[in-house]
Amino acid sequence: MLASSTSSSGSKLNGLESVRTKDTGTLHYAVYFTSDQTECIVHEHYRNSEALLEHMANLGDAMQAIFETRTASGEILGTPSPALRKALEGTVVKIFTPYQVM
């Protein structure tokens, strides 16, 4: 399960600390900022849908604050479980399911 999000803001969220100390199924987590630090992309890769649900629960209020105070979007690349699909209902996250994979 691959996830990424884009945000416009002048401040940084230290999601990496949460990933290091709480997540059990995060395979890759990287934050990239533009040179003026007004936009960022978070590139994440999870073992499965349950691992992404765990990550979402671990960030909890911080993620809600991000989406309430900043322009943000997200994409899921993969085949999310029914539970993950339900958790993403009403969010700005787009789901892209596999078409061709090598």
N, C-alpha and C positions, 0 to 999 in steps of 0.2 A: 504494500500500500504506500503510495507516494503522495505526499501532500505538500502544498506550497501556499504561502500567503504573501500578499503585498500590502504595505501600509504606508501612508503618508503621515509623518509626524516629526517632531523635533526631539523626541525622547526615545530612549531605548528600554525595552523590557528584557530582563535577564531570564529568558526562558531556559537558557542552557543550564543554569543552576538547578532548576526543577527537573530537567531531563537527567542530569547526572545523579541527583539524589533520590528521585522518586520513580521515574519511568523504568519499566522492566523490558519493554519491547521496542524501544526506539533504536533503530539501526544507524541513522544518520540525522544530524541536526546542525544546520549552519545558517547564520544570519549574515546577510550582505547589505551594506549601506551605500548609497550614492556618495560622491565626494563631499557634498554639502550636508549630508546626513539628514535630509528631509524625506527620503524614501528608503524603504528597505524591502527585501525579499527574504523570507524564511523558507529554506529548503529542508524538507523533512522526509524521512523514509522509515516506515514502520513494518514490523514483522507481519502484522495482520490488522484487521479492523479493530479487534479487541485492544490491541496496543495503542491505537490512535484514540479510542474511547478512554483508555486509562490516562493518556497524555492530556486530553481535553478536561478530564476530571481533576487532574493534578494542577492545571493552570487555572481552572475555575473562574474566580472573580476577576483575575487579571485579564483573561481573554474577553470577558464581558465588557470590562472597562475599555479595552482597545477598540472593540467594535462600536462602542457608544461614543467615543471621543475622537476617533480618527476615521479617515476614509480607508476602508480595508476591503479586500476580496480574498478568496481562496479557491483552490482547485484540488480535487482529489483525482488521482490517476489510478485506476484499478477497479475492482469489483467489490464495493463495500457490502458488508453484511446488512441484513435487515435492521439490526439494532443501530448500526452507524448511520444508515440512511434516515432512520427515524430521528436520531440525535441531530442531524443536519437540517431537518425540516425547518423552514422559516429563516435560514441563515443566508448569507451572501456566497456561500460555497457552491461552486459548480462541480458536478461529478462527470468525469470523462472515463467511460468504460473502454476496455481494450477492443481495438478493431483489427490491427495487425501487430503482432509482436514476434520478434526473432530472438 
